[in-house]
Amino acid sequence: MVTRIDTDYLVIGAGATAMAFVDTLLTESDATVVLVDRYHRPGGHWTVAYPYVRLHQPSAMYGVNSRPLGNDTVDGTGWNAGLYELAGASEILSYFDQVMRQTFLPSGRVSYFPMAEYDGAGRFHLTTSGAEYEVTVRRKVVDTTYQGVTVPAMRPPEFPVADGIPLVPPNDLPAIRAAYDRYVVVGAGKTGIDACLWLLEQGVDPARLTWIMPRAPWLIDRETVQPMPLRRPEDIVSGHMARHEAVMGAESVPDLFERLNAAGIVLRISADDRPTAFRCATVSKAELEQLRRIEHVVRLGRVKRITETDIELDGGAVPTGRRALHVDCTADAIKQRPAVPIFQDGLITPQSVRVCQPVFSAALIAHVEAAYGDDAEKNALCPVAQNPRTDTDWLRFAIAGNLEGALWAGNADIGRWLDTARLQPNMAPPMPADPAERAAYEQQALDLADAQTSKLDELLRAHAARTGTGDEAG
């Protein structure tokens, strides 16, 4: 027997993106929502993430608009000391559970179905009981699964491993009960960084660590993304000007990164590296110092296979064995799916409209859905900003930020929403009170952004012509 349900919005998934979207929709409309999710509790990939994972951005910048995450405190100990707190997996899961049970369900407008598989065409079934449902959607389906967030525990390694060679996802590290001679961390993204830092924090001698780094990453100094009041207005202004001077003075993409690195805008783990990756990962200076203690860093490309005696890579091999624990941190957390219009034909496909800020993006998309009627106008206000992967994507990251500011600067409604959105961090210096001075200040900022955008586009095009990669601005 099929149970039939009517609703305004059918939301597929109950991860962070879905929670941020539904929260804003409930606040700003009278809509009803059916939430269908395969996991047993809200939180999406956080339900299977490694237990020691923490946000790389302040807790205050994550979650849903209607409910603060954390206490807005500054860490006094550890490698994040002096910076705003970073919520961990257990805190985030508890937070989303509270949002569901204390905000969504008591509203009477949300029906939540965990342990459910969406079968398409408005149909889903519960994986425990087998009960089947058919949903009549009055307004739109919201597919929050399009970008397919993946963590290592969700899939086997992408390379063959010989029998008897220990290999685990980062989730299994806390279960270690006997020391290994060596720990081999495979992958240099956020997960690989977290695994290295966790092992060092547990007292593992860095001489016993091997870090397989297929592509060295450019990193962001977490101190530069702290909201006010921790970060002073004068520091924010000087940071903006340092970036502007680095961009405008650069003669090539490699020269730009040397200038950005010298200004502390991007960081690299080793001075000997020429990083080719950028994924928005942040580190504190203390964490960076710890990572630099690892001397055995393998830069021979990706792992092809692990045999009983060797780790074979694209560019060579390094020895291994049964007394080495290999930690697979190679999962591509956010797949680079083709950008599609967010609003189309009764379907909303949330994607980033602010680079590397999926929950902010989802909340804004929900506001635009609630406040505007025409899909063309909505898409114009919410252009997709692809999340970065390569070093040259930092240039697109900067261009997208500049274009975002110009797009929303002239929209009074969006401006008011940004002024009150909790997920919009207070990272801009105070504006002049006088209307004329304020207008002049805003115009100056737009002019600087326009100049920056033109120069970044020029650098990308010159880089594409020089390297023959076709790697230029879109």
Sequence and secondary structure as in RCSB ss.txt:
>XXXX:A:sequence
MVTRIDTDYLVIGAGATAMAFVDTLLTESDATVVLVDRYHRPGGHWTVAYPYVRLHQPSAMYGVNSRPLGNDTVD
GTGWNAGLYELAGASEILSYFDQVMRQTFLPSGRVSYFPMAEYDGAGRFHLTTSGAEYEVTVRRKVVDTTYQGVT
VPAMRPPEFPVADGIPLVPPNDLPAIRAAYDRYVVVGAGKTGIDACLWLLEQGVDPARLTWIMPRAPWLIDRETV
QPMPLRRPEDIVSGHMARHEAVMGAESVPDLFERLNAAGIVLRISADDRPTAFRCATVSKAELEQLRRIEHVVRL
GRVKRITETDIELDGGAVPTGRRALHVDCTADAIKQRPAVPIFQDGLITPQSVRVCQPVFSAALIAHVEAAYGDD
AEKNALCPVAQNPRTDTDWLRFAIAGNLEGALWAGNADIGRWLDTARLQPNMAPPMPADPAERAAYEQQALDLAD
AQTSKLDELLRAHAARTGTGDEAG
>XXXX:A:secstr
 EEEEEEEEEEE  SHHHHHHHHHHHHH    EEEE SSSSS GGGGTS TT B SS GGGSSBTTB  S   B 
 SSTTTTSB   BHHHHHHHHHHHIIIIIGGGTSEEEE SEEEEETTEEEETTT  EEEEEEEEEEEETTTT   
 GGGS  SS B TT  EE GGGGGG  S  SEEEEE  SHHHHHHHHHHHHTT  GGGEEEE SS EEEEEGGGG
  TTTS HHHHHHHHHHHHHHHHH SSHHHHHHHHHHTTSSB S TT    EEEEEEE HHHHHHHTT   EE S
 SEEEE SSEEEETTEEEE  TTEEEEE    SS       SEETTEE    SSTT HHHHHHHHHHHHHH   H
HHHHHHS       BTTHHHHHHHHHHHHHHHHHT HHHHHHHHH TTS   S    SSHHHHHHHHHHHHHHHH
HHHHHHHHHHHHHHHHHTS     
